[in-house]
């Protein structure tokens, strides 16, 4: 996160994982919804109702938060004590390691192996579990690879957690778009929260809908867990922004329209990405169901210098794999403007050719 916030801006920025941000014109009714008053001590009720209806749970299962990052932190703060242990995937998203450590927990990891297409292996989870494990942390789709998890593997991990008195924190921030973009004949569940304990599912309007500026996130959990998370929120940020929560209610009325916008963008971008990947014999990758891809460079063991040269010499940004504990990889986002993706991939291809010639 420090790198993402402090690096120089790039003309061709493929380091982001968001869908292209919306404008006010993409959301009818936004201007009329702006107001500074409203009752939101335990969350703005119209927003709780909208989230619950969207994901097939009751409002008592919903806790709102400041984006998915805020949702993850509140869940950790509610469920962890100093000295507890968490088990998190690797490669993985660094804040999912940092937040538990900040709260005094010990972090252990299990591997999502590149050779296996970054698939979840419940046996690896089972072997890495200890009696002090309180949370198993999984992203679905996987960040950084975009790989969608096998529901049977998630269910087995849930059974492992259940039998050990642990929870599964399932970060689903990319899942809405992955479910909507699934190939014909393939069904992806919009959330695992409907399966109940031990799943604690987090999400936001950021990655799938282009609404990162709203910072609208939420946690779906059993009602007793939701109550613990709300009480934890009392000492973290009190309440959310009523302005943002009122606007989020408007957004929920138009989510299908926003998903269509996102799908249209991906329909334009994915063939460009596919042509690039198919043309490269120096890259290896697993198929992505999200807005990011995580190829491995065959001729490079650490992509840090490669990414730095792209940024400094070619004004193009990708994320070095070392930030995800996989230094031979880079993460490339393909949810942004189509022309930026096209030109950025051309620049990356030229840089890879330079490596081959050196």
N, C-alpha and C positions, 0 to 999 in steps of 0.2 A: 504493500500500500504506500509506503514511503517513496519507493521508486516511482510508482504510478503518479503520485501527487507532485513530485519534484523534478521529474525528467523534463527536458525541453519539449515543447510542442512540436509536432511533425506535420508537414504538409500532407503526407500520405499516412494516416494514422490507422494501423490495423491492430493496435494493441488493446483496444477496447473490446468488451464482450457484450455491450448493449445493442439492442436494435436501434436504428436511427431515431433520435428524439422527435417527439411530436411537437406540433405548434398548437397555439390556442385554437386555431381554426379547425384542428382535427377533432375538437371536443365541443359540440354544440351545448350551450347552456352554462359554460364555464364562467363567463363574466357575471351572469345573473346569480351564480351560486356563491360568489365571494362575499363573505361577511366575517366579522370578528367575534361573533357571539355564538354560543351553542353549548350544550351540556355534554361533556366528554370525560368525566372523572374516571370512568372505567372503560373508556372508548366511546366514540360517537355512535349511538345506537343504530342510526341508518346505515353506517358503514359496517358495523358488526353484522347486521342483517344481510347486507349485500354480499359480504364475504361468505357467510354461512350458506346462503342460497346458492352461490356459485359452486361451492365445493361439497354440498350435500351433507353438512353437519348442522348442529344447532348453534345459535349465537353464544351459548355458554361455553362452547369449545373454542371460541375465537378470542385471541388477544392481539391488539394492534401494537405496532412498534415503528420505530424510525428506520424504515427500509429492512431488507433481509438481514443486513449486518446487525442492526439493532435488535431484530427478532432473535437472531442466534445468540447474541450476548445476553439478552434477558432470560432465555431458556437456560443457558449455562449458569447464570447467576442464581436462578431459582433452584436448580437441580444439583449443583455441586457444592461441596464443602472443601476447605483446605485439606489436602492429603488424599482426596479422591483421585481416581484415575479415569482418563478418557482414552478411547481407542479410535484413531482417525486414519483414514486412507492415505496412502502415498502412491503416486503423486497426488498432491492435494493443495487446496487453497490455503495460503499461509495464515490468514486471520482465524481460521478454524482451529489452528494450533495455538495461536497467540492468545486468544480470549480465555481459554481454560487455564493457560499458564498464568495469566494475569490474576485469575481468581484462586490461585494456589493449588491447582490440580496438576497431576503428573500426566504427561502425554506419551502414550505408546502408539505405535503405528502398525498397520497391516498393509501389505502390498496389493495394489491393483496392477497386475503385470502387463507390460506392453506386449509381450509375446502372446498373451491371451486376449488381446484386444481391449485391455483395461476392464475386463469383466470382473464382477464381484465374485469372490470365491468364499463362501461361508466357512469352509474349513480353515482358511487363513485367519478369519475372525475368531473362530473357536480356539485356535492354537494361541492366539495373541491375548485372549481374555485373561484377566486375573480376578481374584475375589474382590478386589477394590474397584474394578471397572464399574462406573456408574452411567456412562453415556458412550454409545458407539456412534460415530459421526460419519455420515455418508452424504455425498452430493449426487443428485439424480435430476437431469443428466450430470455426468461427471465433469467437474471443473478441475483440470483444464482440458480434457479431451473431448467433451461433448457426447460421450458414449452413454446411451440410455441403459439403465440397469434391467436385468431380468427380474420380473416380479417374483418368480419362485425363489430367486436368491435373496431378495429383500425379505420375503416372508420367512425364509429359514433364519436369516439374521435376526428377525424379530423374535423367533422362537428361542434363539440362543440368548438374546437379551432378557426375554421374559423369564427363562429358567434361572437366570442369574440375578434377578432383581434390578436390571439395568433398563435404560431407555435407549431408543434409537432416534437420534436427531437427524432428520432427513431434510437436507436443504434442497428445496424443489424450485429454486428461483428461475431456472430455465425450462421447467417442465411444461408449462402451459403451451408455449410455442412448439416444443417438441411433440406434444400430444396432437396439436392441431396440424402439424406438418407430417405426421406419420404416413407412410405409404398406404395406398388403398389395400384393405384387407388386414392391416395391422392396427390394433387398438392399444393405446397407451393410456393408463389411468391418469386423470388430472391431478390426483393426490392419493397418497397412501393413508391419509388421516382417517378415512372411513373404516379402516381396519382396526382402529382403536388402539388400546395399549399394546405394546410399549412405544408406539410411534408418536413423535413430536415433530410436526412438519412446518417448515418455514418457507415463506415466499414473499414476493413483493410485486409491485406494478412496474418494476424497472426493466428487467431483461427481455420480457416477452412483448411489452406494450409501448416501450419508448417513453416512459413517464418517470425517469429517474429523479427529476426535479421535485416530484411530490413527496418523495421519501415515505411512501405508503407501504409498510410491511406488516406481516401478521404471522402468528403462530396458531396452528391447529393442533389441539391436544385433547386429552380427556378433561372433563370439567374441573376435577380437583387439581390437575396440573395447571390448567389455565388460571385458576384462582391463585395458586402459588406464584405464577409468573406476573399476574397483575399486582400482587402485593410487593413483589420485587421491583416492579416498575415504579412503585410509589417512591422508592429511595434512589432511583436512577434518573428519571426525567419527569416524574409526576404525571403529566398528561402530554398527549401529542398536540400538534398544532391544529386548532379547530379550523383554520383556513384550509390547510392541506387536507384535513379529513373531509370537509365539506366538498372540496374539489374531487377527492377520490370517489365519493359517492356518485358524482356526475360521471367519472371515468367508468365505474362499474356498469352504468347504464349503456355504455358504448363499447364494452370490451370486445364483442364480436366484430364490430367495425374495426377496432384497433388491431385485432388479430388478423383480419383480412389485409389490412395495410402491411403488417409484418410479413405475412405469407407472400404477398405480392413482391415485396422487396427480396425475400429469400429466393423466390422463383427466378428472379433476375440474377441474383448473385451466385447461387449454387452451381449453375453450369460453368460460370467463369472459374470458380474454385476447382471444379472437377477437371476442367481442361488443364489448369495449371498443375494439379497433382498428377494427373495421368502423364504429363509430359516430363516428369522428373524421376529419373532413375536413382537420384541421390537422396530421395526422401522416402520414409516409411511412415505410415499413419494408420489409425483406426477410424472407421466411419463415424461421423459425428451426427447426432440428432439435435444439436443445439445451435448456437451462433458462433462457436469457436471450433478450431481444429488444432491438433497438437502433434505436428509431424516431428519425426526424429531425423536429424541430419546424419547421414552415414559416414561422412568424412570429418565430423567435428564431435569432440567429446564434451565440450562446454561451449554453448552458443553465446555466452556473454559478450565476447569480443565481436562476434558476428553481428549481434543486435546493436552494439554500440556503433559499429562502422555504418550500419544501415541508417542509424539516426543521425550521426554527425556528418557523414559524407553524402548521404542520399535522401535525407529528410523524410525517412520512412520508419515507422515504429512497429515493432513486434515485441512480445514479452519473452525475455530469456527464460528457459526452462528451469534454471536454478531456483527461481522463486516458487517452483512447485516440486522441488526435490527431484527434478529430472533434467539435469543440465545439458544433455544432448538434444533436447527438444526446444522448439519455440511454440508459443501460442499465437495463433493468427485469428483475429476476429473477422467475420464476414457478414455482420449485420448492419454495416454502415452504408454510406452512399455507394452506389454501384460503380461509378467512375473512379472513386477513390480505391475501391477494391481492385479494379482492373489494372490501374496504373501501379498500385502498390505491389501487386503480384508480379508485374513485369520487372519492377525494380528488384524484388527478391530473386527472381530468376536470373537476372544479370549478376547479382552478387554471388549466387550459387555457382554460376558459370566461372566467375573469377576464382573461386576456391578450386574448382576442377582443373583450371589451367595453371594454378600456382604449384 
